[in-house]
Amino acid sequence: MQSHSGSGDLDDYGISGLAATHWNLPAAALYEEAVRRREGQIVREGALAVKTGLHTGRSPNDKFIVQEPDSEAHVDWGKVNRPITPKKFDALCKRLFGALKGKELFVQDCIAGADPRFQVPIRIITETGWHSLFSQNLFIPSNGRLLPEFTVINVPSFQADPGRDGTSSALLSPG
């Protein structure tokens, strides 16, 4: 468990200039952060209650997969799996990472899958403590013991520009 200033290993993603990065905080610390940051409140019986806002799921028309030669033949392209060019994806990431400057981020290193034969190490990067706490409930915390094969970056405050970014809407993730 770590909490420190700076961007730490997130430089590898192109994320820099952060106010702080909180690595693999335990549930109790994430509760405290969520309350301190006014993301939610602790209700009777000890649960953390949050307001998710108007949109509580992903935007169904905004699921894009980078279309590149090594994997494009293995994707079932269509209405659900829509292609985005590497150039558009890189530009969108650059704008997203620029919007993170000066913010605090939470990182959880987890494992997807309970069966050891099929487990996949993943990293969840969020701008809210409660999303980081949610990831601990959804996945198995690994406390950084494994290098992630996949990374999920959740920044609900970021608004895409459909004209510039090639998305269907401005929402790329739920609030």
N, C-alpha and C positions, 0 to 999 in steps of 0.2 A: 504494500500500500504506500503510495506516495502522493504528495500534493506539493507542487513547487511552482515558482514563477518561471516564465519563459515558455518555450514551445517544445523542449525536449526532443523526443524522437519524431515529433510531428513535422519537423523540417523535411523529413524524407517524403512527406506527402505534398510539400510545397506550402505548408501552413506555418506562418511565422508571425512575429510581432504580437503574440498573445499576452494578456495581462497575467494569466496563470493557467496551468494545466493540472488537473486533478486526476491522478492515475489510480485506478482500481480501488476507489474508496469503498469501505464496507457500507452496508445498508444504513446503519445508524448515522454515519457521517453524511450520507446522501439525503437522508431525512432532514438533518440539520441544515444542509445547504439549500434544499428546496424551500424550507420554511424561511430561512434567512433571506433568500432571494425573492420571496413572495410568489413562488411558483405554485404553492399549495399550502394547505394547512392540515394539521393533525386533528382528526375528528374522534368522537367517542369510540372506544375500543382500540385506538391507536393507529388506525389506517391513515394514509396520506391521501387527501382528496385534492384533486386538481381540476381546473377548468380546461378542457381540451379545445375550446373554441368551436367555431362553426363546422370546421372540417375535421373529422375524427379518423379518417382513413386516407390512404394514398389517392391521389388523383388518378382514376382508372385510365385516362387517356395520356398519361405522362409516364409510362414505363418505357424507357429507352435503353437499348443495349448498343454499345459501341460496335459498329460494323467494321470488322477487321479480318484480314485474310485467314488467320489461324483458326478462327472459330465460326465464321459466318455460315459455313455449310452445316454446322451443328445446331443452329438456332431455328426454331419454328417461327419465321417471320410472319407478321400479320398485324391485325388490329391490337393484339395484346403485346406482342414483342416487336416494338418498332425500332428501326435503325436510327442511329445518330452517327454522324461522321466523327472520326477522331479529332478533326480540327474544331468542330462545334463543341464537342465534349471538353476539350482542353481549354477553350475560351470560357466556357461556362464554369469550369473548375477554377480558373484564374479569377473570375469575378467573385465567385463564392468565397474563395480563400482570402481575397482582398477584403471582403466584408467582415471577416473574422478578426481583423487586426484590432488589438486592444480589448478583446473579449476573453472571458474565462471559458475553458472547455473541460469536459469530463470524458475520460477514456476508460473503457472497460474491456479487458481482454477476457474472452469467453470461449466456450466450446459449444457448437451446435451439434445436437444429437447425443442421446444417452448411451447408445450402443458403441463401445470402444472401436468396433470394426469400421464404423462409418462416421466417426466424429470428425468435425472440421473446426480448426481454430479460427476464430474471427475477432475482429476489433471493432468496437462500437465507439464512435466519437460523437458526442452530443454537446449542445450549448446549454442544456438544462440538466439540473441535478435529478429531476424526477424521471427524465427519459433514461438517464444512466441507471437509476434504480430499477426502472421497468426492464431494462436489458438484463439485469441480474435475475429477474423473475422469469424471463423468457428463455434465457440461455444459462449454461453452467459456468460460473466464474472460474477462470483458470489462473487468475492473479499473475498474468504475464509469463507463465512458464513455457508457453509455446509461441512461436512466430505465427502471426495471423496469415491465413490463406486468402481471406476476404476482409474488406473493411467497409463498414457502413458509416456514413457521415450524415448526421441528422441536424439540420439547421433550419428549424421552422420559421425563423424570423426573415430568412432570405427569400426575396421575391425574384423569380425569373422574369425575363422579358421575352415573351413568345416570339416577337419579331426578330430580336437579336439572337436569342438562344436556341431557337428551333423547337421549343416546347409547345404544348397545346394550351397550357395555362400558366399563370404566375406561381401557382402552388406546386412545389415539388415534394413536399412532405407535410404530414398533418401537424397542427399546432398542439 
